[in-house]
Amino acid sequence: GVAGATNDVAVDSPNAGPLAIGWRLKDGKIDGVTVTWTPSAAALYTIEATTAGITGTITTLVTATGERTDVVPITAADPLYIETVNVVIVES
C-alpha cells in the first residue's frame, strides 16, 4: 500500500428503497421538503435538505423500517427560485 493511505470501506446506505422528494406549500410559498424513504434499520437519523441557499434539518427516531415520509421545514421561499434540492440522510 501507499504510506498514509487508507483502505476502502464499504458503507451501507441508510435508505433501503426508492427516494421521493417533494415540496410542502403554504400560502403560495414552499416551506418544507417532503422526503419519502425506507430506513434500512431502526435508528436515529438526521435528514438535511438544501435548496436555493436555504438549509433545513430534522432529527428523527425511526422504530420501524417501512416506507415513511418526513417533512424537513425550511424558511418559506418563492417557488420561482427553487430549481434543485439536495437531500442528505445520515444514520446517527
Accessible surface in RSA format (square Angstrom, percent):
REM  Atomic radii and reference values for relative SASA: ProtOr
REM  Chains: A
REM  Algorithm: Lee & Richards
REM  Probe-radius: 1.40
REM  Slices: 20
REM RES _ NUM      All-atoms   Total-Side   Main-Chain    Non-polar    All polar
REM                ABS   REL    ABS   REL    ABS   REL    ABS   REL    ABS   REL
RES GLY A   1   131.29 161.9   0.00   N/A 131.29 161.9  48.79 133.9  82.50 184.8
RES VAL A   2   119.68  78.8 106.12  96.1  13.56  32.7 111.03  96.5   8.65  23.5
RES ALA A   3   104.78  96.3  69.62 107.4  35.17  80.0  82.03 115.5  22.76  60.3
RES GLY A   4    84.95 104.8   0.00   N/A  84.95 104.8  44.75 122.8  40.20  90.0
RES ALA A   5    67.08  61.7  32.91  50.8  34.18  77.7  42.23  59.5  24.86  65.8
RES THR A   6   126.97  90.3  99.31 100.7  27.67  65.9  74.99 100.7  51.99  78.6
RES ASN A   7   137.37  94.7 121.56 117.5  15.81  38.1  30.36  73.1 107.01 103.4
RES ASP A   8   148.58 104.1 118.35 117.8  30.22  71.5  42.45  99.9 106.13 105.8
RES VAL A   9   121.29  79.8  94.03  85.1  27.26  65.7  97.81  85.0  23.48  63.7
RES ALA A  10   105.36  96.9  68.23 105.3  37.13  84.5  78.01 109.9  27.35  72.5
RES VAL A  11   128.70  84.7  94.77  85.8  33.93  81.7  98.21  85.3  30.48  82.7
RES ASP A  12   133.39  93.4 113.33 112.8  20.06  47.4  34.33  80.8  99.06  98.8
RES SER A  13    66.88  56.5  50.56  67.5  16.32  37.6  43.42  92.5  23.46  32.9
RES PRO A  14    29.22  21.3  27.45  25.0   1.78   6.5  29.22  24.1   0.00   0.0
RES ASN A  15    29.95  20.7  18.83  18.2  11.12  26.8   9.01  21.7  20.94  20.2
RES ALA A  16    70.09  64.4  28.91  44.6  41.18  93.7  40.06  56.4  30.03  79.6
RES GLY A  17    27.75  34.2   0.00   N/A  27.75  34.2  16.99  46.6  10.76  24.1
RES PRO A  18   112.01  81.6  96.39  87.9  15.62  56.8 108.63  89.7   3.38  21.0
RES LEU A  19    79.57  44.3  47.29  33.8  32.28  81.1  47.38  33.3  32.19  86.6
RES ALA A  20    57.03  52.4  51.29  79.1   5.74  13.1  55.84  78.6   1.19   3.2
RES ILE A  21    71.24  40.5  35.33  26.3  35.91  86.5  36.72  26.4  34.52  93.7
RES GLY A  22    22.86  28.2   0.00   N/A  22.86  28.2  21.71  59.6   1.15   2.6
RES TRP A  23    97.70  39.2  70.49  34.1  27.21  63.9  43.48  23.2  54.22  88.0
RES ARG A  24    95.34  40.0  91.45  46.6   3.90   9.3  44.98  61.5  50.37  30.5
RES LEU A  25   114.29  63.7  85.87  61.4  28.42  71.4  85.90  60.3  28.40  76.4
RES LYS A  26   132.01  64.4 123.49  75.8   8.51  20.3  72.30  65.1  59.71  63.6
RES ASP A  27   134.38  94.1  93.00  92.6  41.38  97.8  42.58 100.2  91.79  91.5
RES GLY A  28    55.90  68.9   0.00   N/A  55.90  68.9  36.80 101.0  19.10  42.8
RES LYS A  29    86.26  42.1  86.26  52.9   0.00   0.0  51.86  46.7  34.40  36.6
RES ILE A  30     5.37   3.1   5.37   4.0   0.00   0.0   5.37   3.9   0.00   0.0
RES ASP A  31    22.86  16.0  22.20  22.1   0.65   1.5  10.22  24.1  12.63  12.6
RES GLY A  32     0.00   0.0   0.00   N/A   0.00   0.0   0.00   0.0   0.00   0.0
RES VAL A  33     0.00   0.0   0.00   0.0   0.00   0.0   0.00   0.0   0.00   0.0
RES THR A  34    32.78  23.3  32.64  33.1   0.14   0.3  21.84  29.3  10.94  16.5
RES VAL A  35     0.00   0.0   0.00   0.0   0.00   0.0   0.00   0.0   0.00   0.0
RES THR A  36    31.29  22.3  31.16  31.6   0.13   0.3  17.34  23.3  13.95  21.1
RES TRP A  37     0.01   0.0   0.00   0.0   0.01   0.0   0.01   0.0   0.00   0.0
RES THR A  38    27.12  19.3  27.12  27.5   0.00   0.0  21.15  28.4   5.96   9.0
RES PRO A  39     0.82   0.6   0.00   0.0   0.82   3.0   0.00   0.0   0.82   5.1
RES SER A  40    51.47  43.5  23.63  31.5  27.84  64.1  19.98  42.5  31.49  44.1
RES ALA A  41    39.43  36.3  36.13  55.8   3.30   7.5  39.43  55.5   0.00   0.0
RES ALA A  42    62.49  57.5  36.83  56.8  25.66  58.4  37.13  52.3  25.36  67.2
RES ALA A  43    19.30  17.7   8.16  12.6  11.14  25.3  18.58  26.2   0.72   1.9
RES LEU A  44    76.35  42.5  72.76  52.1   3.58   9.0  72.76  51.1   3.58   9.6
RES TYR A  45     0.00   0.0   0.00   0.0   0.00   0.0   0.00   0.0   0.00   0.0
RES THR A  46    37.72  26.8  37.35  37.9   0.36   0.9  25.76  34.6  11.96  18.1
RES ILE A  47     0.00   0.0   0.00   0.0   0.00   0.0   0.00   0.0   0.00   0.0
RES GLU A  48    63.73  36.6  63.68  48.2   0.05   0.1   5.97  11.6  57.76  47.2
RES ALA A  49     0.00   0.0   0.00   0.0   0.00   0.0   0.00   0.0   0.00   0.0
RES THR A  50    41.62  29.6  38.75  39.3   2.87   6.8  33.77  45.4   7.85  11.9
RES THR A  51     3.12   2.2   0.00   0.0   3.12   7.4   3.12   4.2   0.00   0.0
RES ALA A  52    57.13  52.5   9.74  15.0  47.39 107.8  30.29  42.7  26.84  71.1
RES GLY A  53    79.25  97.7   0.00   N/A  79.25  97.7  37.75 103.6  41.50  93.0
RES ILE A  54    37.88  21.6  34.51  25.7   3.36   8.1  37.88  27.3   0.00   0.0
RES THR A  55    75.74  53.9  45.33  46.0  30.41  72.5  30.67  41.2  45.07  68.1
RES GLY A  56     6.63   8.2   0.00   N/A   6.63   8.2   6.63  18.2   0.00   0.0
RES THR A  57    74.04  52.7  46.22  46.9  27.83  66.3  36.02  48.4  38.02  57.5
RES ILE A  58    36.57  20.8  30.66  22.8   5.91  14.3  36.57  26.3   0.00   0.0
RES THR A  59    82.34  58.6  50.42  51.1  31.92  76.1  31.08  41.7  51.26  77.5
RES THR A  60    21.20  15.1  16.19  16.4   5.01  11.9  10.10  13.6  11.10  16.8
RES LEU A  61   120.26  67.0  99.18  71.0  21.08  53.0  99.18  69.7  21.08  56.7
RES VAL A  62     1.76   1.2   0.00   0.0   1.76   4.2   0.00   0.0   1.75   4.8
RES THR A  63   113.46  80.7  86.08  87.3  27.38  65.3  58.31  78.3  55.15  83.4
RES ALA A  64    69.24  63.7  58.91  90.9  10.33  23.5  64.64  91.0   4.60  12.2
RES THR A  65    66.53  47.3  58.73  59.5   7.81  18.6  24.05  32.3  42.48  64.2
RES GLY A  66    45.48  56.1   0.00   N/A  45.48  56.1  38.51 105.7   6.97  15.6
RES GLU A  67   120.43  69.1  87.24  66.0  33.19  79.0  23.54  45.5  96.89  79.1
RES ARG A  68    68.01  28.6  59.54  30.4   8.47  20.2  26.77  36.6  41.25  25.0
RES THR A  69    78.52  55.8  48.96  49.6  29.56  70.5  33.43  44.9  45.10  68.2
RES ASP A  70    13.77   9.6  10.95  10.9   2.82   6.7   3.08   7.2  10.69  10.7
RES VAL A  71    50.76  33.4  37.80  34.2  12.96  31.2  37.80  32.8  12.96  35.2
RES VAL A  72     0.00   0.0   0.00   0.0   0.00   0.0   0.00   0.0   0.00   0.0
RES PRO A  73    69.69  50.8  63.33  57.7   6.36  23.1  63.54  52.5   6.15  38.2
RES ILE A  74    14.24   8.1   0.00   0.0  14.24  34.3   6.30   4.5   7.94  21.5
RES THR A  75   101.43  72.1  89.85  91.1  11.58  27.6  64.64  86.8  36.78  55.6
RES ALA A  76    60.19  55.3  36.71  56.7  23.48  53.4  36.71  51.7  23.48  62.2
RES ALA A  77    12.08  11.1   6.44   9.9   5.65  12.8  12.08  17.0   0.00   0.0
RES ASP A  78    41.82  29.3  37.11  36.9   4.71  11.1   7.20  16.9  34.62  34.5
RES PRO A  79    55.61  40.5  45.33  41.3  10.28  37.4  45.46  37.5  10.15  63.1
RES LEU A  80   149.37  83.2 123.16  88.1  26.21  65.9 127.54  89.6  21.83  58.7
RES TYR A  81   157.90  73.7 141.87  80.7  16.03  41.7 101.60  76.3  56.30  69.4
RES ILE A  82    20.29  11.5   2.46   1.8  17.83  43.0   2.46   1.8  17.83  48.4
RES GLU A  83   158.36  90.9 121.83  92.2  36.54  87.0  44.18  85.5 114.18  93.2
RES THR A  84   105.65  75.1  97.91  99.3   7.75  18.5  72.00  96.7  33.65  50.9
RES VAL A  85    37.96  25.0  13.06  11.8  24.90  60.0  14.79  12.8  23.17  62.9
RES ASN A  86    89.85  62.0  86.05  83.2   3.80   9.2  25.98  62.5  63.88  61.7
RES VAL A  87    25.09  16.5   0.97   0.9  24.11  58.1   0.97   0.8  24.11  65.4
RES VAL A  88    61.47  40.5  57.89  52.4   3.58   8.6  61.19  53.2   0.28   0.8
RES ILE A  89    25.58  14.6   9.34   7.0  16.24  39.1   9.34   6.7  16.24  44.1
RES VAL A  90    78.86  51.9  76.50  69.3   2.36   5.7  78.86  68.5   0.00   0.0
RES GLU A  91    83.87  48.1  62.29  47.1  21.58  51.4  15.95  30.8  67.92  55.5
RES SER A  92    87.49  73.9  29.65  39.6  57.84 133.2  54.18 115.4  33.30  46.7
END  Absolute sums over single chains surface
CHAIN  1 A     5863.2       4142.8       1720.4       3415.6       2447.6
END  Absolute sums over all chains
TOTAL          5863.2       4142.8       1720.4       3415.6       2447.6
